[in-house]
Amino acid sequence: MNQAVREAITAGQGRTALRRIRDLDAAGRREVGKELPALLRELRDRATYGVIDQPVLDALLLAGLASIPGPAAAAQWLARSELMGWILRWRPPGGGAPAPAPALEEAVADRPDEWVAEVVRRAAGRVRDNWRYEGLYTAVAALVPRAGGTPPTDDAFVLGWTRWAPDLPWALARDPFAATLVPRLFEVDGAGGADWVEPVAAFVASGRLDRADALDRCVRRLLRGGRAQDLRWFCALHDELAPTPEESAARLRDFVRMLPAAPGPAADLALREIRRVDEASPVPVAVFAEAVEAALFRPEKRLVRSALAWTGRTARRAGRTDAAVRAVLPLLEAEDLAVRDRAVKIVARHAREASAGTREAAAVAGAALPAELRALIPGADLVDGPGPVEPAALPAYVPPPATPPIGSVAELVEATLLLVESGWGGLERVMAAIVEHAHRDPEGVHEALSQLEAARPWLFGPDHDAHRDDRPLGLVGQAVRGITRVEPATRGARSLVKAMRTRVRQLSRAAADPWQDPNDLLAPPFRLLAWRMREAVDGLGWRPFLLAVPTEANGLLDPAVLVERALRYEADGLAIGRADLAQALLRAAPEVDRDTLKRAAELTSAQGRILAEHLAADAPPAPEITVAPVSVRHRLHSLSPSRERSLRLLPTSAPTTMSPGFRDVAPLFALPRSGSWDVLPKLGFWPGYEEIPRMMPTHRELAAAHLLPAASGLPRVDDASWSTPEIGDAVVSLAEADGPAGPATAAVLAYAASAQESATRATALEGLLVLASRGRLPAADLGRTIATLVDTGGVKLTRIVGVLGEAVHAGAHAEVWETAREALPPLLTATATRRTADAPRGLADLLQLAARCAESVGARADLPGLADVAARGGSSALVREAARLQRIASPKP
């Protein structure tokens, strides 16, 4: 490279470099262009942290435009991320229309316009919809005047224009690119937005874009579909253009085509325009039938209501009674009772004027209605049919199969790596496999885990969680290092020495309290699990298996299997760990046959006698668990040191008679640990809350009590997102557990049903259905809990009603009725003292759901407060639904 050019570039003197390049002949310029990439690498290697000073980058870029001979290579150089970055140095001073920046203009001064146009075309193709490309867009836009003035129309360049061009959209009328790029707004996904509506409408009004063409483009864009948020501004633009009924009639088929599947905003507009056209001049009957059929089966209630209103008001006037009646007949089976009742009114009003075939179809469809509605449909009572449809029954509960143990060393390595995502949920299975395979195949485990540690030192090496034995990866890391630090040939002797030393320490000093957690990061069940896993690490090599590994998917442990494992321990002269024994007793199924008790009587060790006595004794009374609103402190968000207060439903648990086998886990039965709730406990980072019910599968309410501090943050109504861990399938595993279900279980269900995340609400639905199909759903407790949480502002009722509605759809009519019957009286009584507008959102939907369930199961009940709300009068949904429920469910005199 020419030395003078090189010195100017490295000094960051771009204009000087350009002058010296102009003094070179063609061969000299080609040499400069050829060596620029190497110079860029050299300067980057010499720069601190690889960051080249901006003037040097400018000089490199300008030198490339002036010296690289081919437009393709020049465009590639212009688009290099190291050179452009995000600096807006090519924007014209003071904003305004794009114009060649002086330095860029000088760099291409000797180039033909065709060459510059090709560079612009190719560089525009490298623009991306990303803030890092703003500099490239600005440089390309600045070169457009030298390229003939017509801007590129690539999708990304159009997006760049809408985002980064100066003074847009308000200066649209003055923008030189507007004539070319405004039509592209209708074709590029993501282009434009709400602030473009008025400028584009003014652009059309000025005549720079033909009005008919603009309307066509707008309708085609809506018909193409996409995300609702991307289509809203096109809907607003369509309204701003204010088409006449005649203009909309010319696009009637397009509006009808939008109705079945277009996003809500587009479907709203389509139905509105069809109705406007119909009011001006009735549309053909076939078009009407197609439009109504599409609109009536939309998920949006407002669209269904609008279509029903249009159908009912125009059936007689437009002479399409047959089409109107037939269109609404499918809605006589609608789950939404308000929609069903409006459809019944339309059929009742117009069926007598319809043809004989339509009247017969209406009578057949009406035969499945309840008696009071069936009487409104002409001829429905005379139809010899099956009558009202019986509600679907809940499917029988089928327990999931138990998770198989890890069967090979290769599978163990894979499961260990997956522990990063599964956390506490996968810890026991991995540790149980490490214990078993270390005893069965020490050489294979040593080799595999040594390779794993070498490949993932940041996960299992000595520097990762080496001092933390209260985290899943820390515990597994201790197990991995416990195996890899000892050669297989000497592990047996060393393990024996280690066991003897451990026993001496236990005899010489008091053991540390395993329930102490100075950081208060772990829920008590996880402290038990961590204690048990530390025992497993201490027994690597000589312990053949873990005693308390469950035999059922829900965490239950077959007593016969448990006794055989304990007998194997005694036969090998091994002591059962305290934590392992306590966990085994928590998991032991309560039904124990005589043969198992006889085998248990053969146990002779101290731990064996505790196990035998526990299995032979009657189950102790369950702890008394109550749930009440508690004002607790928590951080407003994760980075805030301040604490805010909120009301949470939290448990209090007092153990009654304690089984001797449970003495080591007594802290599990006493909540809160400090005696009272004041500060919401910190919640650990690791997932795996679904493991808690599996650790105490015969104590469902106790497991729910331990889940409540985490579950109470799921609705996020107080922005306590820092205290909302991913509880995963905890609600489902709670439903699959055994033992009584009461207010704590109900509170977990209610919180999960109101969760912000739809995935968590789906697990709440699954858990509710599992409990209902097993006959264990605490429906009354759930109803009272919902009322309490709505009153305290702890949940969003609309979300809960959505979950309950899905449960009804699955067949839980009786259970949801029982829930609503308990939830409604306090909610209605509280509403009686408020304005209708101040009633909780979702209460009208809950009333309708209750009416639907009561109608399905034939239930009747006197609900306090219902008559007062129903008697208010007016047309609000709350009053209408209250009146409907009173009509359906109030006891007959």
MIZATOR-405986 format. One line per 10 residues: number of its first residue (from 1); their letters; for each residue x, y, z of C-alpha. Coordinates in steps of 0.5 Angstrom, whole numbers, plus 500, padded with zeros to 3 digits. Layout:
BEGIN
NUM	A	X:Y:Z; ... .
This chain:
BEGIN
1	MNQAVREAIT	500:500:500; 502:507:499; 506:509:505; 503:516:505; 496:513:504; 497:509:510; 500:514:514; 494:518:513; 489:513:515; 493:511:521 .
11	AGQGRTALRR	493:518:523; 485:518:522; 486:523:517; 480:521:512; 480:527:508; 488:527:507; 487:520:505; 482:521:500; 487:527:497; 493:522:496 .
21	IRDLDAAGRR	489:516:493; 486:521:488; 494:523:486; 495:515:485; 494:512:478; 489:506:477; 494:501:479; 496:504:486; 488:505:488; 487:498:486 .
31	EVGKELPALL	493:496:491; 490:501:496; 483:497:496; 487:490:496; 491:492:502; 485:495:506; 482:489:510; 489:487:512; 491:494:515; 484:494:519 .
41	RELRDRATYG	486:487:522; 493:490:524; 490:496:527; 485:492:531; 490:487:533; 494:493:536; 488:497:539; 486:497:546; 481:491:547; 481:491:539 .
51	VIDQPVLDAL	477:498:539; 479:502:533; 479:510:534; 473:513:530; 477:517:526; 481:512:524; 475:508:522; 472:513:518; 479:514:514; 479:506:513 .
61	LLAGLASIPG	471:507:510; 473:513:506; 479:510:503; 475:504:501; 470:507:497; 475:511:494; 480:505:492; 476:499:491; 474:498:484; 468:493:484 .
71	PAAAAQWLAR	462:496:486; 460:489:490; 467:489:494; 466:497:495; 458:495:498; 461:490:502; 466:494:505; 461:500:506; 457:495:510; 463:492:515 .
81	SELMGWILRW	460:492:522; 467:494:524; 467:501:520; 459:503:521; 457:501:528; 452:505:530; 455:512:529; 450:517:525; 456:521:522; 453:521:515 .
91	RPPGGGAPAP	447:524:517; 446:531:514; 448:537:519; 441:539:523; 437:533:520; 433:534:514; 433:531:507; 438:526:505; 444:529:502; 451:526:501 .
101	APALEEAVAD	455:528:507; 461:532:505; 466:526:506; 462:521:503; 461:525:497; 468:527:496; 470:519:497; 466:517:491; 467:524:487; 471:520:481 .
111	RPDEWVAEVV	466:515:481; 461:514:475; 453:515:477; 452:508:475; 457:505:480; 455:509:486; 448:506:484; 450:499:484; 454:500:491; 447:503:494 .
121	RRAAGRVRDN	443:497:491; 448:492:494; 449:496:501; 442:497:502; 441:489:501; 445:489:507; 441:493:512; 438:489:517; 432:491:522; 437:492:528 .
131	WRYEGLYTAV	439:498:531; 447:497:529; 445:498:522; 443:505:523; 449:508:521; 449:503:514; 442:506:513; 444:513:514; 450:512:509; 446:509:504 .
141	AALVPRAGGT	441:514:504; 446:520:504; 449:516:497; 442:516:494; 442:523:491; 449:521:487; 445:514:485; 440:518:481; 435:520:487; 431:513:487 .
151	PPTDDAFVLG	432:510:494; 432:502:494; 426:499:496; 429:493:500; 424:491:506; 430:492:511; 431:499:508; 424:501:508; 424:499:515; 430:503:516 .
161	WTRWAPDLPW	427:509:513; 421:509:517; 425:508:524; 432:512:522; 430:518:517; 430:525:520; 423:528:522; 419:522:520; 413:521:520; 411:528:521 .
171	ALARDPFAAT	416:531:515; 413:526:510; 410:531:505; 417:534:504; 421:527:504; 424:526:497; 424:518:498; 416:518:500; 413:517:493; 417:511:492 .
181	LVPRLFEVDG	417:508:499; 410:510:502; 407:504:497; 412:500:500; 409:501:507; 403:497:506; 408:491:504; 413:490:509; 412:487:515; 413:492:521 .
191	AGGADWVEPV	413:498:517; 410:504:520; 406:505:526; 400:509:530; 404:516:529; 404:514:521; 396:515:520; 395:522:520; 401:523:515; 400:518:510 .
201	AAFVASGRLD	393:520:510; 395:527:509; 400:524:503; 394:521:500; 389:527:500; 395:531:497; 394:526:491; 401:524:491; 398:517:492; 392:515:489 .
211	RADALDRCVR	386:514:494; 383:508:491; 390:505:490; 391:507:498; 385:503:500; 386:497:496; 393:497:499; 390:498:506; 385:492:505; 390:487:502 .
221	RLLRGGRAQD	395:489:508; 389:487:512; 387:481:508; 395:478:508; 394:478:516; 400:478:521; 400:480:528; 395:484:531; 399:490:533; 402:491:526 .
231	LRWFCALHDE	395:491:523; 392:496:528; 395:502:525; 393:500:518; 386:499:521; 386:506:524; 389:509:517; 383:506:513; 378:509:518; 382:516:517 .
241	LAPTPEESAA	381:515:510; 374:514:511; 371:510:505; 364:511:503; 359:505:503; 360:505:495; 368:505:496; 367:499:501; 362:496:497; 368:495:491 .
251	RLRDFVRMLP	372:491:496; 366:487:500; 369:480:498; 376:482:501; 372:484:507; 368:477:508; 375:474:506; 378:477:512; 372:475:517; 374:467:519 .
261	AAPGPAADLA	381:468:521; 384:475:521; 387:478:527; 381:481:532; 383:489:529; 382:487:522; 376:482:523; 373:488:527; 374:493:521; 371:488:516 .
271	LREIRRVDEA	365:486:520; 364:494:521; 365:495:513; 360:490:511; 355:492:516; 356:499:513; 355:497:506; 349:493:508; 345:499:511; 346:503:504 .
281	SPVPVAVFAE	344:497:500; 343:490:503; 348:485:501; 346:479:497; 344:473:501; 349:469:500; 354:474:502; 350:475:508; 350:468:510; 358:467:509 .
291	AVEAALFRPE	359:473:513; 355:472:519; 357:465:519; 364:467:520; 363:472:525; 359:468:529; 364:463:530; 370:468:532; 373:468:539; 372:475:540 .
301	KRLVRSALAW	365:476:544; 364:483:541; 364:481:534; 359:475:536; 355:480:539; 355:485:533; 354:479:528; 348:477:532; 345:484:533; 346:485:525 .
311	TGRTARRAGR	342:479:524; 337:480:529; 335:487:526; 336:486:519; 333:479:518; 326:482:516; 328:488:513; 332:485:508; 328:479:507; 333:474:509 .
321	TDAAVRAVLP	329:471:515; 331:464:513; 339:465:512; 338:469:519; 335:463:523; 339:458:520; 346:462:521; 344:462:529; 342:455:529; 349:453:531 .
331	LLEAEDLAVR	349:458:537; 343:454:541; 349:449:543; 354:455:545; 357:455:552; 357:462:553; 350:463:555; 349:470:553; 350:468:546; 346:462:547 .
341	DRAVKIVARH	340:466:549; 341:472:544; 341:466:539; 334:463:542; 331:470:541; 333:471:534; 330:464:532; 324:465:537; 322:472:533; 323:470:526 .
351	AREASAGTRE	322:462:525; 315:463:524; 316:467:518; 321:462:515; 321:456:510; 318:450:513; 325:447:512; 328:452:516; 322:451:522; 324:444:522 .
361	AAAVAGAALP	331:445:523; 330:450:528; 325:445:532; 330:440:532; 336:444:534; 332:447:540; 330:440:542; 336:440:546; 335:446:550; 333:447:557 .
371	AELRALIPGA	325:446:558; 324:454:559; 328:456:553; 325:450:549; 318:452:549; 320:459:546; 322:455:539; 316:453:535; 315:446:535; 321:444:539 .
381	DLVDGPGPVE	317:441:544; 314:436:539; 321:433:537; 322:426:539; 329:427:540; 334:426:546; 333:432:550; 338:437:553; 345:434:552; 348:431:558 .
391	PAALPAYVPP	354:435:561; 361:431:559; 363:427:565; 370:428:567; 375:422:565; 378:417:570; 384:419:573; 390:415:570; 396:415:575; 403:417:571 .
401	PATPPIGSVA	408:411:570; 414:412:575; 420:415:572; 425:409:571; 432:409:574; 438:411:570; 440:405:567; 447:406:565; 453:411:566; 452:414:559 .
411	ELVEATLLLV	445:416:561; 448:418:568; 452:423:564; 447:426:560; 442:427:566; 447:430:570; 448:435:564; 441:436:564; 441:438:572; 443:445:570 .
421	ESGWGGLERV	435:446:568; 432:441:572; 435:443:579; 432:440:585; 427:436:581; 432:432:578; 437:432:583; 435:426:587; 435:421:581; 442:423:579 .
431	MAAIVEHAHR	445:422:586; 441:416:587; 444:413:580; 451:416:582; 451:412:589; 448:406:585; 453:406:579; 459:408:584; 458:402:588; 456:397:582 .
441	DPEGVHEALS	461:400:577; 467:404:580; 471:404:574; 466:406:569; 463:412:573; 470:414:575; 472:415:568; 466:418:565; 465:423:571; 473:425:570 .
451	QLEAARPWLF	471:426:563; 465:430:565; 469:434:570; 474:436:565; 469:438:559; 465:442:564; 470:445:569; 465:451:570; 459:447:572; 463:441:576 .
461	GPDHDAHRDD	470:443:577; 472:445:584; 471:453:583; 464:452:582; 459:452:588; 465:448:592; 463:451:598; 456:451:597; 452:444:599; 445:447:599 .
471	RPLGLVGQAV	445:448:591; 443:442:586; 450:443:582; 454:444:588; 452:438:591; 453:434:585; 459:437:584; 461:434:591; 459:428:588; 463:428:582 .
481	RGITRVEPAT	469:430:585; 469:425:591; 469:420:585; 474:423:581; 479:425:586; 480:417:588; 482:412:584; 477:406:583; 483:401:586; 483:405:593 .
491	RGARSLVKAM	476:407:593; 474:402:598; 479:402:603; 479:410:603; 472:410:603; 472:405:610; 477:410:613; 473:416:611; 467:413:614; 471:411:620 .
501	RTRVRQLSRA	473:418:621; 466:421:620; 463:416:625; 469:419:630; 467:426:629; 460:424:630; 461:421:637; 466:426:639; 462:433:638; 455:435:636 .
511	AADPWQDPND	453:434:629; 451:441:626; 443:442:625; 442:441:618; 436:445:618; 440:451:620; 441:456:613; 444:462:615; 442:465:608; 435:463:609 .
521	LLAPPFRLLA	435:461:601; 432:454:602; 425:452:603; 425:447:609; 423:441:604; 429:443:600; 434:443:606; 432:436:608; 433:434:600; 440:438:601 .
531	WRMREAVDGL	442:434:608; 440:427:605; 444:429:599; 450:430:603; 449:424:606; 449:420:600; 456:424:598; 459:422:604; 457:414:603; 460:414:596 .
541	GWRPFLLAVP	463:407:594; 460:403:600; 453:405:600; 449:401:595; 443:405:594; 439:410:597; 433:408:601; 428:413:600; 428:413:592; 420:413:591 .
551	TEANGLLDPA	417:407:587; 411:411:584; 411:417:580; 408:421:586; 413:420:590; 410:414:594; 414:409:597; 412:401:597; 413:399:604; 415:392:602 .
561	VLVERALRYE	420:395:598; 423:400:603; 423:394:608; 427:390:603; 432:395:602; 433:396:610; 434:389:611; 439:389:605; 443:395:609; 443:391:615 .
571	ADGLAIGRAD	445:385:612; 451:389:609; 453:392:616; 451:399:614; 448:404:618; 442:408:615; 442:415:614; 438:419:618; 436:424:613; 435:418:608 .
581	LAQALLRAAP	430:414:613; 426:420:615; 425:421:607; 423:414:607; 418:415:612; 415:421:609; 414:417:603; 412:410:606; 405:409:603; 400:408:609 .
591	EVDRDTLKRA	397:401:607; 402:396:610; 400:388:609; 402:383:614; 407:380:610; 411:387:610; 410:388:618; 413:381:619; 419:382:615; 420:389:618 .
601	AELTSAQGRI	420:385:625; 426:382:623; 430:389:623; 435:389:629; 439:396:628; 436:402:631; 434:405:625; 431:399:623; 427:399:629; 424:406:628 .
611	LAEHLAADAP	422:404:621; 419:397:623; 415:401:629; 413:407:624; 410:402:619; 406:398:625; 403:404:628; 397:408:626; 398:414:622; 399:420:627 .
621	PAPEITVAPV	394:426:626; 395:430:620; 398:437:622; 393:443:623; 394:447:617; 390:454:617; 391:459:611; 390:467:612; 392:473:609; 398:476:612 .
631	SVRHRLHSLS	401:483:611; 409:481:609; 414:485:607; 418:484:600; 422:488:595; 418:492:590; 423:489:585; 430:485:585; 434:491:585; 431:495:590 .
641	PSRERSLRLL	433:495:597; 427:498:600; 421:493:602; 414:494:600; 408:491:604; 403:486:601; 397:481:603; 399:474:601; 395:468:604; 400:464:608 .
651	PTSAPTTMSP	400:458:612; 400:456:619; 402:449:621; 402:446:628; 404:439:629; 400:435:633; 402:428:635; 409:427:632; 411:420:630; 418:418:633 .
661	GFRDVAPLFA	420:417:626; 419:424:624; 423:427:630; 429:429:625; 424:433:620; 420:436:625; 421:443:622; 417:441:616; 411:441:620; 412:447:624 .
671	LPRSGSWDVL	410:454:619; 412:459:619; 419:457:622; 420:464:626; 413:463:629; 410:469:625; 410:471:618; 413:478:617; 418:478:611; 416:474:605 .
681	PKLGFWPGYE	422:469:605; 427:469:600; 426:464:594; 432:460:591; 434:461:584; 434:453:582; 427:450:579; 424:444:582; 418:446:586; 414:440:583 .
691	EIPRMMPTHR	419:436:588; 416:438:594; 409:434:594; 413:428:592; 417:429:598; 411:428:602; 406:425:598; 402:423:604; 401:430:606; 398:434:601 .
701	ELAAAHLLPA	396:440:605; 403:440:608; 406:440:601; 401:446:599; 403:450:605; 411:449:603; 409:451:596; 405:457:598; 410:463:599; 412:461:592 .
711	ASGLPRVDDA	405:461:589; 403:467:592; 407:471:588; 405:468:581; 399:473:580; 404:479:580; 399:484:582; 404:487:586; 410:487:582; 414:482:586 .
721	SWSTPEIGDA	417:479:580; 423:477:584; 420:473:589; 416:469:583; 420:463:581; 418:458:576; 414:453:580; 414:448:574; 409:442:575; 408:443:582 .
731	VVSLAEADGP	401:444:582; 400:438:578; 405:434:583; 401:437:588; 394:434:585; 397:427:584; 400:426:591; 395:423:597; 392:425:603; 387:430:605 .
741	AGPATAAVLA	386:437:601; 384:443:604; 385:451:604; 393:450:603; 391:446:597; 386:451:595; 390:457:596; 396:454:591; 390:452:586; 387:459:586 .
751	YAASAQESAT	394:463:586; 396:458:580; 390:460:576; 391:467:577; 398:467:574; 401:472:569; 404:466:565; 399:462:561; 403:456:562; 402:456:569 .
761	RATALEGLLV	395:457:569; 395:451:564; 398:447:570; 393:450:575; 388:447:570; 391:440:570; 392:440:577; 384:442:578; 382:436:573; 386:431:577 .
771	LASRGRLPAA	384:433:583; 377:433:581; 377:426:577; 380:423:584; 374:426:588; 379:430:592; 378:437:590; 377:442:596; 372:446:592; 368:449:597 .
781	DLGRTIATLV	375:451:600; 377:454:593; 371:458:592; 372:461:599; 379:462:598; 378:466:591; 373:470:594; 378:472:600; 384:473:594; 379:478:590 .
791	DTGGVKLTRI	377:482:596; 385:483:598; 387:484:591; 391:479:591; 389:475:584; 386:477:578; 379:474:577; 378:474:570; 384:469:569; 381:464:575 .
801	VGVLGEAVHA	375:464:571; 378:463:565; 381:456:568; 375:455:571; 371:455:564; 376:450:561; 375:446:567; 367:446:566; 369:444:558; 373:438:561 .
811	GAHAEVWETA	367:436:565; 368:439:572; 361:442:572; 359:440:579; 366:441:582; 366:448:579; 359:449:581; 361:448:588; 367:453:587; 362:458:585 .
821	REALPPLLTA	357:457:590; 362:459:595; 366:464:592; 359:468:590; 356:470:596; 362:474:599; 363:477:592; 356:479:591; 355:482:598; 361:486:597 .
831	TATRRTADAP	358:489:591; 352:490:594; 355:496:597; 359:499:591; 357:502:584; 356:496:579; 362:499:575; 366:498:581; 365:491:581; 371:486:581 .
841	RGLADLLQLA	372:485:573; 370:478:571; 365:477:576; 360:477:571; 363:472:567; 363:468:574; 356:469:575; 355:466:567; 359:460:569; 356:459:575 .
851	ARCAESVGAR	349:459:571; 352:454:566; 354:449:571; 347:450:575; 343:449:569; 348:443:567; 347:439:574; 340:441:576; 343:445:582; 339:450:586 .
861	ADLPGLADVA	342:454:592; 340:461:595; 346:465:594; 346:471:599; 347:478:595; 345:475:588; 338:478:589; 340:485:590; 345:485:584; 340:482:580 .
871	ARGGSSALVR	334:487:582; 339:493:580; 336:494:573; 340:496:567; 343:493:562; 350:492:565; 353:485:564; 353:484:571; 346:485:572; 344:481:566 .
881	EAARLQRIAS	348:475:569; 346:476:576; 339:475:573; 340:469:569; 343:465:575; 337:467:580; 333:465:574; 336:458:573; 339:457:580; 334:460:586 .
891	PKP	330:455:589; 323:454:587; 318:456:592 .
